[in-house]
């Protein structure tokens, strides 16, 4: 079968590799669509594992099932989680499924930038989502990223009427804008350095879209009855964004560090000013649980979150390298989808 083999962001090769064999409890999916995630282009993180086949935002059709599989059949249209929890460890039983050691060890064989993917038995058991007829394969590639966004806002305890500032208006930021609006946020402000993405933020529900070079605290106070943002969500790895977030959050507010920084980055934090005197909450979020994926699918199915309009590029497997360039440069693109069957 054909795969897009990752060596680095500038070197992704169309190669052949053996199609995996399906074992007991496993399934084979023909990949119809796979989104390129921002984490796929984090070269400092990915390059040390190269060469490998990336891709985890997948959707496709079951073409083979192993012995013992009862809930699914050939022809079923599905999305699948690449990471799944054990459901029995201390973290899972405490509701923190994305911290589970099993979740961080599980994966597809190979990644989704391939014609076919073998789904291991544990993934089949707790990480398969049947697609309703009204949800297309390309829309289903948003289930995983939206699940991550949903879990993050739940961890940040977003409340109706809160003012929300989203720093970074790429795909994650735009999903945060849409979800915050769907969950009843009051003022929603998006930040970026790209005019293209700022226009997209307005299109997807932001009340205001501001260039990151502006005096954000002053702008927020002017729009928000003299207050800063109740919730600030950082969706970019730029160190300056992390510092902006700390200056833009209201007392008793929350800063959600959704995007990771580059390796080794640290920022100074005043314990007294931020915590003792202002009672701020700083939090992070990683991945999504199976329940988050199910909720994300329902939000997509109901059209509460408009995902199809976010797709700017649909490329073949041979064009995966070009797709990586679009995502890593973060210019005139939002969501790039790879279609391996083209």
C-alpha positions in Angstrom: 0.0 0.0 0.0 1.0 3.6 -0.4 2.0 5.8 2.5 3.4 9.3 3.1 6.6 8.6 5.0 7.7 11.5 7.3 11.4 12.3 7.6 11.0 15.9 8.5 8.6 18.8 7.5 10.5 19.3 4.2 11.0 15.6 3.4 7.8 13.6 3.1 8.0 10.8 0.6 5.4 8.7 -1.1 6.5 5.1 -0.4 5.2 1.5 -0.5 4.9 -0.7 2.6 3.1 -4.0 3.2 -0.5 -3.7 4.1 -1.0 -4.8 7.7 -2.7 -8.1 8.5 -5.8 -8.1 10.7 -5.7 -10.3 13.8 -8.2 -11.3 16.5 -10.4 -8.4 17.6 -8.9 -6.1 15.1 -10.2 -4.3 12.0 -8.8 -2.8 8.8 -10.0 0.7 7.7 -9.6 2.1 4.3 -8.7 5.7 5.0 -10.9 8.2 3.1 -9.7 11.3 4.8 -7.1 12.4 7.3 -6.5 15.9 8.6 -3.0 17.4 9.2 -2.8 18.4 12.8 -0.7 21.2 14.1 1.1 18.6 16.3 2.1 16.7 13.1 4.3 19.6 12.1 6.0 20.0 15.5 9.4 19.1 14.0 11.3 19.2 17.3 8.9 16.5 18.6 8.4 14.4 15.5 11.8 14.3 13.8 13.5 12.2 16.5 11.0 9.4 15.8 11.4 9.6 12.0 10.9 7.9 9.6 7.3 7.2 10.4 3.8 7.5 9.0 1.9 10.2 10.9 -1.8 11.1 10.8 -4.4 10.6 13.5 -7.5 12.7 12.5 -8.9 9.8 10.4 -12.2 8.7 8.9 -12.9 5.8 6.5 -14.6 2.6 5.8 -14.1 -0.9 7.4 -13.0 -3.3 4.8 -12.0 -6.3 7.1 -12.8 -7.5 10.6 -10.9 -10.0 12.7 -12.4 -12.9 14.7 -14.4 -11.8 17.7 -15.5 -8.4 16.4 -19.2 -8.3 16.9 -20.2 -4.6 17.0 -18.8 -3.6 13.6 -18.9 -5.0 10.0 -17.5 -4.4 6.6 -18.8 -1.3 5.0 -19.3 0.6 8.2 -18.3 4.3 8.0 -16.2 5.2 11.0 -13.8 7.6 12.7 -11.3 6.1 15.2 -9.2 7.3 18.1 -5.5 6.6 17.8 -5.0 6.9 21.6 -7.4 5.0 23.9 -7.3 4.7 27.7 -7.3 1.6 29.9 -10.4 2.7 31.9 -9.1 1.0 35.0 -6.1 2.9 36.3 -6.0 5.6 39.0 -6.2 8.4 36.4 -9.1 6.9 34.4 -11.1 6.2 37.5 -10.5 9.8 38.5 -11.9 11.1 35.2 -8.4 12.0 33.8 -8.3 9.5 30.9 -5.8 11.5 28.8 -3.2 11.1 31.5 -3.5 7.3 31.3 -0.2 5.4 30.4 -2.2 3.1 28.1 -3.6 6.1 26.2 -0.1 7.4 25.6 1.2 4.0 24.3 -1.6 3.1 22.0 -1.7 4.0 18.3 -2.7 2.9 14.7 -0.7 0.7 12.4 0.5 2.8 10.6 -0.7 6.4 10.8 -3.5 7.9 8.8 -1.4 9.2 5.9 -1.8 5.8 4.3 -4.2 3.9 2.1 -5.1 1.5 4.9 -4.8 1.4 8.7 -5.0 -1.6 11.1 -7.0 -0.8 14.2 -5.7 -2.8 17.2 -8.1 -4.7 19.4 -8.0 -2.1 22.2 -8.9 0.7 19.8 -11.7 -1.4 18.3 -13.0 -2.0 21.8 -13.1 1.6 23.0 -12.2 4.0 20.2 -14.5 3.5 17.2 -17.3 6.0 16.3 -19.9 5.0 13.7 -20.6 8.0 11.4 -24.2 9.1 10.8 -25.2 9.4 7.2 -25.2 13.2 7.4 -21.5 13.4 8.6 -19.1 13.1 5.7 -15.6 11.5 6.0 -13.9 14.9 5.8 -16.2 16.4 8.5 -15.4 13.3 10.6 -11.7 14.2 10.6 -12.6 17.1 13.0 -13.9 14.7 15.7 -10.5 14.2 17.3 -9.4 17.9 17.3 -12.9 19.1 18.5 -12.8 16.4 21.3 -9.5 18.0 22.5 -11.0 21.5 22.4 -14.1 20.3 24.2 -12.1 18.7 27.0 -10.0 21.8 27.3 -12.9 24.1 27.8 -14.5 21.8 30.3 -11.2 21.8 32.3 -11.2 25.6 32.1 -14.8 25.5 33.5 -16.2 27.9 30.9 -19.5 29.4 31.9 -22.3 31.1 29.9 -21.8 34.9 29.7 -18.0 34.8 30.3 -15.7 36.9 28.1 -13.2 34.7 26.2 -10.0 35.7 24.5 -8.5 33.2 22.0 -4.9 33.9 21.2 -4.0 32.2 17.9 -6.6 31.8 15.2 -5.5 28.6 13.4 -7.6 25.6 13.3 -7.5 25.0 17.1 -8.2 28.7 17.9 -11.2 28.7 15.5 -12.7 25.6 17.0 -12.3 27.2 20.4 -14.1 30.3 19.1 -17.0 28.3 17.7 -17.3 26.1 20.8 -17.1 29.0 23.2 -19.9 30.7 21.3 -21.9 27.4 21.2 -21.5 27.1 25.0 -23.0 30.5 25.6 -19.9 32.7 26.1 -20.5 36.5 26.1 -17.8 38.5 24.4 -15.5 36.3 22.2 -12.3 38.0 20.9 -9.7 36.3 18.6 -6.1 37.3 18.2 -3.6 36.5 15.4 -0.9 38.1 13.2 -2.5 36.9 10.0 -5.2 39.0 8.4 -6.4 35.9 6.6 -7.0 34.1 9.9 -8.5 37.2 11.6 -11.1 37.3 8.8 -11.8 33.6 9.4 -12.2 34.2 13.2 -14.9 36.8 12.5 -16.6 34.4 10.0 -16.7 31.7 12.7 -18.2 33.7 15.4 -15.7 36.1 17.1 -17.1 39.4 18.1 -13.8 41.0 17.4 -10.6 39.9 15.7 -7.4 41.8 16.6 -3.9 41.9 15.5 -1.6 40.5 18.2 0.5 43.7 18.0 -2.3 45.8 19.5 -2.4 46.7 23.2 -4.7 43.8 24.1 -5.5 44.8 27.7 -6.6 48.2 26.6 -8.7 46.8 23.8 -10.4 44.3 26.1 -11.2 46.9 28.7 -12.8 49.1 26.0 -15.0 46.3 24.8 -15.7 44.6 28.1 -17.0 47.2 30.5 -13.5 48.0 31.8 -12.6 44.3 32.5 -10.1 41.9 31.0 -11.1 38.4 29.8 -12.5 35.9 32.1 -11.0 33.1 30.1 -7.9 33.3 27.9 -7.0 30.4 25.7 -3.5 30.2 24.2 -3.5 28.4 20.8 -0.1 29.2 19.6 3.4 28.2 20.6 4.8 31.8 20.5 6.3 32.7 23.8 5.0 36.2 23.4 1.4 34.8 23.4 1.9 33.2 26.8 3.0 36.6 28.2 0.1 38.3 26.5 -2.3 35.9 28.1 -1.1 36.6 31.6 -1.6 40.3 31.0 -5.0 39.9 29.5 -6.8 37.8 32.1 -9.2 39.3 34.6 -8.9 38.7 38.4 -10.3 35.3 39.3 -10.0 34.4 35.7 -8.4 31.4 33.9 -5.6 31.0 31.4 -5.8 27.8 29.4 -2.5 26.9 27.8 -3.9 24.7 25.0 -0.8 24.8 22.7 2.6 23.6 23.8 5.6 25.8 23.4 8.8 24.8 21.6 11.1 22.5 23.6 12.8 24.1 26.6 10.8 27.3 26.7 10.1 28.8 30.2 8.3 32.0 31.2 8.6 34.0 34.4 5.5 34.1 36.7 4.9 36.3 39.7 3.4 34.1 42.3 2.2 37.0 44.4 0.6 39.1 41.6 -1.0 36.2 39.7 -2.1 33.9 42.4 -2.0 35.4 45.9 -3.5 38.8 44.9 -5.4 38.0 41.7 -6.6 34.5 42.4 -5.9 33.3 38.8 -6.1 29.7 37.6 -3.5 28.5 35.1 -4.4 25.2 33.5 -3.5 22.9 30.5 -5.3 20.2 28.6 -4.1 17.2 26.5 -6.1 15.1 24.1 -9.6 13.9 24.5 -11.4 11.0 26.1 -13.7 8.6 24.3 -16.7 10.5 25.8 -15.3 13.7 24.4 -15.1 12.2 21.0 -18.7 11.1 21.2 -19.8 14.6 22.2 -17.7 16.1 19.4 -19.3 13.9 16.9 -22.8 15.0 18.1 -21.8 18.7 17.9 -20.6 18.1 14.3 -23.7 16.1 13.4 -26.0 18.9 14.7 -24.0 21.6 12.8 -23.5 23.5 16.1 -19.8 23.5 15.1 -19.4 24.3 11.4 -16.4 22.3 10.3 -16.8 21.8 6.6 -16.4 25.5 6.0 -13.0 25.3 7.7 -11.5 23.0 5.1 -9.3 25.1 2.7 -7.3 22.3 1.0 -8.0 18.8 -0.1 -4.9 17.0 -1.3 -3.9 13.5 -2.4 -1.5 11.2 -0.6 1.3 12.2 -3.0 0.7 15.9 -2.0 1.1 15.3 1.7 4.5 17.2 1.7 2.8 20.2 0.2 0.1 19.9 2.9 2.7 20.0 5.6 4.2 23.1 4.2 0.8 24.8 4.2 0.2 23.9 7.8 3.7 24.7 9.1 3.8 28.1 7.4 0.4 29.0 8.8 -0.5 31.5 6.1 -3.5 31.2 3.8 -4.8 27.9 5.0 -7.0 26.7 7.9 -7.6 23.0 7.6 -5.7 20.7 5.2 -7.2 17.3 4.5 -5.3 14.4 2.9 -7.5 12.0 0.8 -5.4 8.8 0.4 -7.8 7.2 -2.1 -7.4 10.0 -4.7 
